[in-house]
């Protein structure tokens, strides 16, 4: 057995050391936690389901993977939207929970949500629009490796 695994058998291992060896000092957690409305558990879910942001060429592809994009389903005079069935449901749930929390904490998110409700969107559609904006902000944070600033969500909205 290789000597680097002996400490695992002895039960005396440090998760941080293993993570640093495996991911090479990845600081995405701090970047994601800087966004209001995201706690440790949601940040871990987002990081775990996204894996590597480099595999998504554009923010639109990442948003579609996350399932926070409304697909149009128009027929004649009726205008509807439908959900994508080819999305990551865990990531979608994480972004919707982040949007719900963000409405309570962040005044910019609250204003955006109320604007969507006034425009005639249902609660779930307005929430999904906000989750899409947060998804775009997180994509930018993970790509540029910078912490959140309040102006990011204002620009996205």
C-alpha positions in Angstrom: 0.0 0.0 0.0 1.4 3.5 -0.9 2.6 5.4 2.2 0.4 8.5 1.5 -2.7 6.4 2.3 -1.4 5.0 5.6 -2.9 8.0 7.5 -6.4 7.1 6.2 -6.1 3.6 7.7 -4.9 5.0 11.0 -8.0 7.3 11.1 -5.9 10.4 11.7 -6.5 12.3 8.5 -7.3 15.9 7.7 -10.0 16.6 5.1 -8.4 19.9 4.2 -5.1 18.3 3.4 -6.8 15.7 1.2 -8.9 18.4 -0.5 -5.8 20.6 -1.2 -3.9 17.7 -2.7 -6.9 16.7 -4.8 -8.1 20.1 -6.0 -5.0 22.2 -5.7 -6.0 25.0 -3.3 -9.3 25.7 -4.8 -10.9 28.9 -3.3 -14.2 28.7 -5.1 -15.9 28.3 -1.7 -14.9 31.7 -0.5 -16.0 33.3 -3.8 -19.4 31.7 -3.7 -19.9 32.4 0.0 -19.3 36.1 -0.7 -22.7 36.3 -2.5 -25.6 37.2 -0.1 -28.1 34.4 0.3 -25.6 31.5 0.0 -24.6 29.6 3.0 -22.0 26.8 3.4 -24.3 24.0 2.5 -25.6 25.6 -0.7 -22.1 26.7 -1.7 -20.9 23.0 -1.3 -23.8 21.8 -3.4 -23.1 24.4 -6.1 -19.4 23.6 -6.2 -20.0 19.8 -6.1 -22.5 19.9 -9.0 -20.6 22.4 -11.1 -17.3 20.6 -10.7 -15.3 22.8 -13.0 -16.6 26.0 -14.5 -14.1 25.7 -17.4 -16.3 23.0 -19.0 -19.0 25.6 -19.8 -18.0 27.9 -22.7 -20.7 30.5 -22.0 -22.9 31.7 -19.2 -25.9 30.6 -21.2 -24.7 27.0 -21.4 -24.1 27.0 -17.6 -27.5 28.5 -17.0 -29.1 25.8 -19.1 -27.2 23.1 -17.3 -28.4 24.6 -14.0 -32.0 24.6 -15.2 -32.7 28.2 -14.4 -33.5 29.2 -18.0 -37.2 29.5 -19.0 -37.8 27.9 -22.3 -40.6 29.5 -24.4 -43.5 27.4 -25.5 -45.7 29.7 -27.5 -48.7 28.5 -29.5 -50.7 31.1 -31.3 -51.9 33.8 -28.9 -50.9 31.9 -25.8 -47.5 32.6 -24.3 -46.1 30.0 -22.0 -42.9 28.7 -20.6 -41.8 25.2 -19.9 -39.1 23.6 -17.8 -36.0 21.9 -19.2 -35.9 18.2 -18.5 -32.2 18.0 -19.4 -30.9 20.0 -16.4 -29.1 19.2 -13.2 -32.0 19.2 -10.7 -29.8 19.5 -7.6 -28.1 22.6 -9.0 -31.5 24.0 -10.0 -32.8 23.5 -6.4 -29.7 25.1 -5.0 -30.1 28.2 -7.2 -33.9 28.5 -6.4 -33.1 28.2 -2.6 -30.4 30.9 -3.0 -32.9 33.2 -4.8 -35.5 32.7 -2.0 -32.9 33.6 0.6 -31.6 36.4 -1.4 -35.0 38.0 -1.6 -35.1 38.3 2.2 -31.5 39.5 2.6 -30.5 41.5 -0.4 -32.5 44.7 -1.3 -31.3 44.5 -5.0 -32.7 41.0 -5.3 -36.0 42.1 -3.6 -36.4 45.0 -6.1 -35.7 42.7 -9.0 -38.2 40.1 -7.8 -40.9 42.8 -7.3 -40.2 44.2 -10.8 -40.8 40.7 -12.3 -44.0 40.3 -10.3 -45.3 43.7 -11.5 -44.4 42.6 -15.1 -46.9 39.8 -14.7 -44.7 36.8 -13.9 -45.9 34.2 -11.5 -44.0 33.7 -8.2 -42.1 30.7 -9.6 -41.2 32.4 -12.8 -40.0 35.5 -11.0 -38.0 33.3 -8.7 -36.5 31.5 -11.6 -35.5 34.8 -13.3 -33.8 35.9 -10.1 -32.0 32.5 -9.8 -30.9 33.0 -13.4 -29.4 36.4 -12.5 -27.6 34.9 -9.5 -26.4 32.0 -11.7 -24.9 34.6 -14.1 -23.2 36.4 -11.3 -21.7 33.1 -9.9 -20.5 32.2 -13.3 -18.6 35.5 -13.6 -17.2 35.1 -10.1 -15.9 31.6 -10.8 -14.5 32.5 -14.2 -12.7 35.7 -13.0 -11.9 34.4 -9.5 -13.1 37.6 -7.8 -15.3 38.1 -4.8 -18.9 39.4 -5.0 -19.6 43.1 -5.3 -23.2 44.6 -5.1 -22.8 46.1 -8.5 -22.6 42.7 -10.1 -26.3 41.9 -9.4 -27.3 45.4 -10.4 -25.6 45.0 -13.8 -27.1 41.6 -14.3 -30.6 42.8 -13.4 
